[in-house]
Amino acid sequence: MKRLVPATLVVLWGLCFLLIPIALAAEQAGGEEKAAKSESSAQGTAAQSAQTAAEAGKEAGKKPEKPAPPQKEAQKGTEKERPAPKEKPAPSTVTVKREKLEIKLTLDGSFLARSTAEVAVRPKQWSNFKVLEAVPHGTTVNRGDVLVRFDTEGIDRAIADQRAALKLADLALKQAEEDLRLLEAATPLDLELAARSAKRANEDLERFLKVDLPMSRKSAEQSLQNARDYLDYEKEELRQLEKMYKADDLTEETEEIVLRRQRDAVRRAEFSLEQAKHYYEETLTVRLPRLEESLREALQRAKLSRQRAEVTLPVALNRQRLELEKMKVQRERDRKKLEELEADRQQMIVKSPMDGVVYYGRWSMGKWSGASSSASDLRPGARVSANEVLMTVVKPRPLVLRVTVPEKELHWLRSGLEAKVRPTGYPGRTLSGRVKRVSPVPVASGSFAAELTVGVPEDGPPLMPGMAAKVELVPYLRPKALTVPLSALSTDQLDARRIFVQVVGPKGKARERRVEVGQKSGDRVEILNGLSEGEKVLKEYPKQAD
């Protein structure tokens, strides 16, 4: 008996190895049911073989051999018993029913202060703003509190220089006014003088040609003739003396004296004649022509001077007037510049325009920006650019909520639409909101902005401008809407307004029917017309019915 127990165990292990390939063969032959039968048959055959082997072992007192695997026989049985083909399952249907249909929009928003005031230096003249001190970001301030102090040394010096320049401009303006007054008085006189000079030059030339020139020639001729006559007279007198002295008995010395004197007179007369000839020739050939030329030139110059005076003197007068006007304009600019510098001087101490909290940077399209750059610019010793927003004073209450609306969802938003607001920093709190206005123009490509009023209770979360929130809106809600799955619908390819479903009748036959649809939420579509509650439609519109 002790030897028979191990033999039985061996047989059982052999059965286990036989069952595995039999099951695989049955599955390959097709059909779980037939495979189970084959497996049962194989188990029976194996059990019989095992029993036979056990009995043989008892008789022989030896370990029985492993029986041959019955896999091939099982496969043959499976091939002979092929399963019948499965019937085509009936198409799935859904019942048209009434249910809640709502369209939800979830948008990102940020809280904004309704009352804000940007703080910036907006000078007219000065541009050098060196920071001495500035209040920190987040400081609570009152109206009139100092926010920023700038260095005033440079602008004070510029104001002093401008005041001195303005005084000099006043003196120059007075001098120009006096010069203009004198020029206005002198210009008519100068014009008259130029005209008179031209007239006199013309008269002088005419008199010279008509009177002086003939008279000068005649005078020269007369002088020459006088010199000739004088010489003739002296010669005749000498001749008479010589003749007389030869006839009388005067002493020889007296005679010589008289004759010598007369001979000297003749020599002087000869020189006078020579000089008269020279003067005559010079007068006719040099002096008179040159005098005529000078008079003609003087006349021409006088005419030119008159023409120049008639042109330049009025121009000079007008120029002086324009220069005076220019000086007046420049003086006014200098005065205005001084006023603007003095006004800029007042901006060297920036005060809060209202009560609130200081935020570095500025709001732009509902977003906070520039905080880090403003913090750098407002360090002591840093320089601030003109017309740049440095900080913004905001009133924490009341708050408004600004959300960004995608263009495809814009048609859902309207004024008065209620909303649920969940602050990002306090996700467990829900606030009520209401759409106040929607921007008619996009704030970015494909995006619009909407403003919501938010009710924040006294015990509500400590919200501050700049914090974010999630906004849920339900622009469309039907508590009892007839709905069907989106997959049950088919749209006419030629007319998108024609939409159909397959309605299943009492006998299970589907017929096409046109319906009118409303809104869609998820995979459910509202049916406005064409179906009744309780009717059945195909869950999937068959492709061959398109």
C-alpha positions in Angstrom: 0.0 0.0 0.0 2.9 2.4 0.7 4.1 2.1 -2.9 0.6 2.8 -4.4 0.3 6.4 -2.8 3.2 7.9 -4.8 1.9 6.4 -8.0 -1.5 8.0 -7.5 0.2 11.4 -7.0 2.1 11.0 -10.3 -1.2 10.3 -12.1 -2.8 13.4 -10.7 0.1 15.6 -11.8 -0.1 14.1 -15.2 -3.8 15.0 -15.4 -3.0 18.6 -14.6 -0.6 18.9 -17.5 -3.1 17.3 -19.8 -5.9 19.7 -19.0 -4.0 22.8 -20.0 -3.4 22.0 -23.7 -6.9 20.5 -24.0 -8.4 23.9 -22.8 -6.3 25.8 -25.3 -7.3 23.6 -28.1 -11.0 23.9 -27.3 -10.7 27.8 -27.3 -9.0 27.8 -30.6 -11.7 25.6 -32.1 -14.3 28.4 -31.3 -17.0 28.7 -28.8 -16.8 28.6 -25.0 -19.6 26.1 -24.7 -18.0 23.5 -26.9 -14.7 24.1 -25.3 -16.2 23.3 -22.0 -17.7 20.1 -23.3 -14.4 19.0 -24.8 -12.7 19.8 -21.5 -15.2 17.7 -19.6 -14.8 14.8 -22.1 -11.1 15.0 -21.8 -11.3 15.0 -18.0 -13.4 11.8 -18.2 -11.0 10.1 -20.5 -8.1 11.1 -18.4 -9.8 9.9 -15.2 -10.5 6.5 -16.8 -6.9 6.3 -18.0 -5.7 7.2 -14.5 -7.9 4.6 -12.9 -6.7 1.9 -15.3 -3.1 2.9 -14.7 -3.7 2.7 -11.0 -5.2 -0.7 -11.2 -2.3 -1.9 -13.3 0.0 -0.5 -10.8 -1.6 -2.4 -8.0 -1.3 -5.6 -9.9 2.2 -5.2 -11.0 3.4 -3.4 -7.9 5.2 -1.0 -10.0 5.0 2.7 -10.9 2.5 3.2 -13.8 3.6 5.1 -17.0 2.2 8.4 -18.0 -0.9 8.1 -20.3 -0.8 9.7 -23.7 -2.3 13.2 -23.9 -5.8 13.3 -25.4 -5.3 16.7 -27.0 -5.6 15.6 -30.6 -8.9 13.8 -29.8 -10.3 16.9 -28.2 -9.4 19.0 -31.1 -11.1 16.5 -33.5 -14.2 16.7 -31.4 -14.2 20.5 -31.5 -13.8 20.6 -35.2 -16.7 18.4 -35.7 -19.0 20.5 -33.4 -18.7 24.0 -34.9 -20.9 26.8 -33.2 -23.8 28.3 -35.1 -23.3 32.0 -36.3 -24.3 34.7 -33.8 -27.4 36.7 -34.5 -26.9 40.5 -35.2 -27.7 42.4 -32.0 -30.6 44.8 -32.1 -29.5 48.5 -32.3 -29.5 50.4 -29.0 -32.4 52.8 -28.3 -33.0 55.6 -25.9 -36.2 57.0 -24.6 -36.9 60.6 -25.1 -37.3 62.1 -21.6 -37.4 65.3 -19.8 -34.4 66.3 -17.7 -32.5 69.3 -16.5 -30.4 70.9 -19.3 -28.0 73.7 -18.4 -25.0 75.3 -20.0 -22.2 76.3 -17.7 -19.4 78.7 -18.3 -16.3 78.8 -16.1 -14.2 81.9 -16.6 -11.0 83.3 -15.0 -11.3 86.7 -13.3 -9.5 89.1 -11.1 -10.8 91.5 -8.5 -10.4 95.1 -9.2 -11.0 98.2 -7.1 -13.8 100.4 -8.4 -11.9 103.6 -7.3 -8.2 103.9 -8.2 -5.8 106.8 -8.8 -2.6 106.5 -10.7 0.4 108.3 -9.3 2.9 109.6 -11.8 5.0 112.7 -12.3 3.8 114.6 -15.3 6.2 117.6 -15.7 6.1 120.3 -18.3 9.8 121.2 -18.3 11.8 119.2 -15.7 12.9 115.7 -16.4 15.5 114.8 -13.7 13.6 113.2 -10.9 16.0 111.6 -8.3 14.2 109.7 -5.6 14.9 110.6 -2.0 12.3 108.4 -0.4 9.1 106.5 -1.2 6.4 104.7 0.8 6.6 100.9 0.6 4.2 98.8 -1.5 1.0 98.0 0.4 1.1 101.0 2.6 -2.3 102.4 3.8 -2.4 106.1 3.2 -4.8 109.0 3.5 -5.5 111.8 1.1 -2.6 114.3 1.2 0.0 111.9 2.6 3.5 112.1 1.1 4.1 109.2 -1.3 7.4 110.1 -2.9 10.1 112.9 -2.4 12.5 113.9 -5.1 15.7 115.9 -5.0 15.0 119.6 -5.6 18.6 121.0 -5.9 18.7 120.9 -9.7 15.2 122.3 -10.3 15.8 125.2 -7.8 18.9 126.2 -9.7 17.1 126.0 -13.0 14.3 128.2 -11.7 16.8 130.8 -10.5 18.5 130.8 -13.9 15.2 131.2 -15.7 14.2 134.2 -13.5 17.5 135.9 -14.4 16.9 135.1 -18.1 13.5 136.6 -17.9 14.8 139.9 -16.5 17.3 140.1 -19.3 14.6 139.4 -21.8 12.6 142.3 -20.3 15.5 144.7 -20.8 16.1 143.6 -24.3 12.4 143.9 -25.1 12.4 147.5 -23.9 15.5 148.4 -25.9 13.9 146.8 -29.0 10.7 148.8 -28.5 12.7 152.1 -28.3 14.8 151.2 -31.4 11.6 150.5 -33.3 10.1 153.8 -32.2 13.2 155.7 -33.5 13.3 153.7 -36.7 9.7 154.4 -37.4 10.4 158.1 -37.0 13.7 158.0 -39.0 12.5 155.9 -41.9 10.3 158.6 -43.6 13.1 161.2 -43.1 15.6 158.8 -44.7 13.4 158.2 -47.6 12.9 161.9 -48.1 16.6 162.5 -47.9 17.3 159.8 -50.5 14.8 161.3 -52.8 16.1 164.8 -52.3 19.7 163.7 -52.8 18.8 162.1 -56.1 16.9 165.2 -57.2 19.8 167.5 -56.3 22.3 165.3 -58.1 20.2 165.5 -61.2 19.9 169.2 -60.9 23.6 169.6 -60.4 24.4 167.6 -63.5 21.9 169.6 -65.5 23.3 172.9 -64.3 26.8 171.8 -65.0 26.0 170.8 -68.5 23.9 173.9 -69.3 25.7 176.6 -67.3 28.9 175.6 -65.5 30.5 173.7 -68.3 30.2 176.5 -70.9 31.1 179.1 -68.3 34.1 177.2 -67.2 35.3 176.8 -70.8 34.7 180.5 -71.4 36.5 181.4 -68.1 39.5 179.3 -69.1 39.6 180.9 -72.5 39.3 184.4 -70.9 42.0 183.7 -68.5 44.3 182.6 -71.3 43.4 185.7 -73.3 44.0 187.9 -70.3 47.4 186.4 -69.9 48.2 187.0 -73.5 47.0 190.6 -73.3 49.0 191.2 -70.1 52.1 189.9 -71.8 51.5 192.1 -74.8 51.0 195.1 -72.5 54.2 194.5 -70.6 56.2 194.0 -73.8 54.8 197.2 -75.3 55.6 199.1 -72.2 59.1 197.8 -72.3 59.5 198.7 -75.9 58.3 202.2 -75.2 60.6 202.6 -72.3 63.6 201.4 -74.2 62.6 203.9 -77.0 62.1 206.7 -74.6 65.3 206.1 -72.7 67.2 206.3 -75.9 65.8 209.7 -76.7 66.1 211.5 -73.3 69.1 212.4 -71.2 68.3 210.4 -68.0 71.1 208.9 -66.0 72.1 205.5 -67.0 71.5 203.9 -63.5 67.9 205.0 -63.3 67.3 203.8 -66.8 68.7 200.4 -66.0 66.4 200.1 -62.9 63.2 200.9 -64.8 64.1 198.7 -67.7 65.0 195.8 -65.5 61.7 196.1 -63.7 59.9 196.2 -66.9 61.8 193.2 -68.3 60.9 191.3 -65.1 57.3 192.2 -65.6 57.5 190.8 -69.1 58.9 187.6 -67.8 56.1 187.4 -65.2 53.6 188.0 -67.9 55.2 185.3 -70.1 55.0 182.9 -67.1 51.4 183.9 -66.4 50.6 183.2 -70.1 52.3 179.8 -69.9 50.4 179.1 -66.7 47.1 180.3 -68.3 47.7 177.9 -71.2 48.3 175.0 -68.8 45.2 175.9 -66.8 43.2 176.2 -70.0 44.3 172.9 -71.3 43.8 171.2 -67.9 40.4 172.7 -67.5 39.2 171.6 -70.9 40.8 168.2 -70.9 40.9 167.1 -67.3 38.9 169.1 -64.8 35.7 169.7 -66.7 35.4 166.1 -68.0 36.2 164.7 -64.5 33.7 167.0 -62.9 31.1 166.0 -65.4 31.9 162.4 -64.8 31.7 162.9 -61.0 28.3 164.6 -61.3 27.0 161.8 -63.5 28.2 159.2 -61.0 26.8 161.2 -58.1 23.5 161.2 -59.9 23.6 157.5 -60.5 24.6 156.8 -56.9 21.8 159.1 -55.6 19.3 157.2 -57.7 20.6 153.9 -56.4 20.6 155.1 -52.9 17.0 156.3 -53.3 16.0 152.9 -54.7 17.8 151.1 -52.0 16.2 153.3 -49.3 12.7 152.8 -50.8 13.2 149.0 -50.6 15.4 148.4 -47.6 14.1 151.0 -45.2 10.6 149.6 -45.1 12.0 146.1 -44.9 14.3 147.1 -42.0 11.3 148.7 -40.3 9.2 145.6 -40.7 12.1 143.4 -39.7 12.5 145.4 -36.5 8.8 145.0 -35.8 9.0 141.3 -36.4 12.1 141.1 -34.2 10.2 142.9 -31.5 7.2 140.5 -31.8 9.6 137.6 -31.7 11.2 138.9 -28.6 7.7 139.3 -27.1 6.9 135.7 -28.0 10.2 134.5 -26.6 9.7 136.5 -23.5 6.2 134.9 -23.1 7.8 131.5 -23.5 10.4 132.3 -20.9 7.7 133.5 -18.6 5.6 130.3 -19.2 8.7 128.1 -18.8 9.3 129.8 -15.4 5.7 129.1 -14.4 6.0 125.5 -15.6 9.3 125.0 -13.7 7.7 126.4 -10.6 4.7 124.0 -11.1 7.1 121.1 -11.7 8.8 122.1 -8.4 5.5 121.4 -6.7 5.6 117.8 -8.1 8.9 117.1 -6.3 6.8 116.1 -3.4 4.1 113.6 -4.6 1.0 113.3 -2.3 -1.8 110.8 -2.3 -4.8 111.9 -4.2 -7.2 109.9 -2.0 -7.5 107.4 0.8 -6.5 103.9 0.0 -3.7 101.3 -0.3 -0.5 101.9 -2.3 0.2 99.4 -5.1 3.4 99.6 -7.0 2.8 99.6 -10.8 -0.5 100.1 -12.6 -3.7 98.3 -13.7 -3.8 97.5 -17.4 -6.7 95.7 -19.0 -7.6 94.2 -15.7 -4.1 93.0 -15.0 -1.5 94.3 -12.5 1.8 95.1 -14.1 5.0 97.0 -13.4 5.3 96.2 -9.7 8.8 94.9 -9.9 10.1 97.7 -12.1 8.4 100.4 -10.0 10.0 98.9 -6.9 13.4 99.2 -8.6 12.7 102.8 -9.8 11.6 104.0 -6.4 14.7 103.0 -4.5 16.5 106.0 -2.9 18.9 107.4 -5.5 17.1 106.0 -8.5 15.8 108.2 -11.2 12.2 108.1 -12.4 11.1 108.7 -15.9 8.5 111.4 -16.6 4.9 110.4 -17.3 5.5 106.9 -16.0 3.0 105.5 -13.6 4.9 104.7 -10.4 2.1 103.5 -8.2 -1.6 103.3 -7.9 -3.7 104.2 -4.8 -6.7 101.9 -4.7 -9.7 101.7 -2.4 -10.2 98.1 -1.3 -13.9 98.5 -1.3 -16.1 98.2 -3.2 -14.6 95.5 -5.5 -15.6 94.5 -9.0 -14.6 91.4 -10.8 -13.2 91.5 -14.3 -13.3 88.3 -16.4 -11.9 87.4 -19.8 -14.6 86.0 -22.1 -13.6 83.9 -25.2 -15.2 85.1 -28.3 -17.0 81.9 -28.9 -18.8 82.3 -25.5 -19.6 86.0 -25.9 -23.2 85.4 -27.0 -24.0 83.8 -23.7 -23.2 86.9 -21.6 -25.7 89.6 -20.9 -26.2 92.2 -18.3 -27.8 91.0 -15.1 -26.7 87.3 -15.5 -26.0 85.8 -12.1 -22.7 84.1 -11.3 -21.0 82.2 -8.6 -17.6 83.5 -7.6 -14.9 81.3 -6.0 -11.8 83.3 -4.9 -8.6 81.4 -5.7 -7.2 82.2 -2.3 -10.3 81.0 -0.5 -11.6 78.0 -2.6 -14.1 77.1 0.1 -16.0 80.3 -0.1 -18.5 81.1 -2.7 -19.7 84.7 -3.4 -22.6 85.8 -5.5 -22.0 88.0 -8.5 -23.9 89.6 -11.4 -22.8 90.7 -14.8 -22.8 94.5 -15.0 -21.4 95.1 -18.5 -19.6 93.4 -21.4 -17.1 95.2 -23.5 -18.4 95.7 -27.1 -14.9 95.5 -28.5 -12.2 92.9 -28.0 -9.5 93.5 -25.5 -7.2 91.0 -27.2 -7.4 88.7 -30.2 -10.4 86.5 -29.6 -11.1 87.8 -26.1 -13.6 90.2 -24.6 -13.9 91.6 -21.1 -16.9 91.6 -18.7 -17.3 93.3 -15.4 -19.3 91.8 -12.6 -20.5 93.2 -9.3 -19.6 91.0 -6.3 -21.3 90.9 -3.0 -18.7 90.5 -0.2 -20.3 90.1 3.2 -18.8 91.6 6.3 -17.6 88.2 7.5 -16.4 87.3 4.0 -12.8 86.6 3.0 -10.4 89.5 3.1 -10.3 90.0 -0.6 -8.0 92.7 -2.1 -7.6 94.1 -5.6 -5.4 91.9 -7.8 -6.6 88.6 -6.4 -7.9 85.9 -8.8 -11.2 84.0 -8.8 -13.1 81.4 -10.8 -16.5 82.5 -12.1 -19.3 80.1 -12.9 -22.2 81.3 -15.0 -25.3 79.4 -16.1 -26.6 81.4 -19.1 -29.0 78.7 -20.2 -31.2 76.5 -17.9 -34.2 74.3 -18.8 -35.4 72.2 -15.8 -37.5 69.9 -17.9 -36.1 69.8 -21.4 -36.7 67.0 -23.9 -33.2 65.7 -24.7 -31.6 63.0 -26.8 -27.9 62.0 -27.2 -26.0 64.0 -29.7 -25.1 60.7 -31.5 -28.8 60.2 -32.3 -28.9 63.2 -34.6 -28.0 63.4 -38.3 -27.7 66.7 -40.2 -28.5 67.1 -43.9 -25.3 67.6 -45.7 -26.9 70.1 -48.1 -28.9 72.0 -45.5 -27.6 72.2 -41.9 -31.0 73.4 -40.7 -32.5 70.0 -41.5 -31.8 67.6 -38.6 -33.2 64.0 -38.3 -33.5 61.2 -35.8 -34.5 57.5 -36.2 -37.8 57.0 -34.2 -38.4 53.4 -33.2 -42.0 52.3 -33.5 -44.0 49.7 -31.5 -42.9 46.8 -33.7 -39.2 47.9 -33.4 -39.0 49.4 -36.9 -37.1 52.7 -37.1 -38.3 55.6 -39.2 -36.6 58.9 -40.0 -38.1 62.0 -38.6 -37.1 65.7 -38.8 -36.7 67.5 -35.5 -36.0 71.0 -34.3 -33.1 71.3 -31.8 -32.3 73.8 -29.2 -29.1 74.1 -27.1 -26.5 71.4 -26.5 -24.8 70.6 -23.2 -22.2 68.0 -23.2 -23.5 65.0 -25.2 -27.2 65.9 -24.7 -29.2 68.0 -27.1 -32.5 69.8 -26.5 -35.4 68.9 -28.7 -37.8 71.8 -29.3 -40.1 70.1 -31.8 -40.6 66.8 -33.5 -40.5 64.3 -30.6 -42.6 63.6 -27.6 -41.7 62.4 -24.2 -41.5 58.6 -24.0 -40.8 58.0 -27.7 -37.8 55.8 -28.5 -35.0 56.7 -30.9 -31.9 55.0 -32.0 -29.0 55.9 -29.8 -26.6 55.9 -32.8 -28.0 57.3 -36.0 -27.1 54.6 -38.6 -24.6 55.6 -41.2 -26.5 54.0 -44.1 -29.5 56.2 -43.2 -27.5 59.4 -43.9 
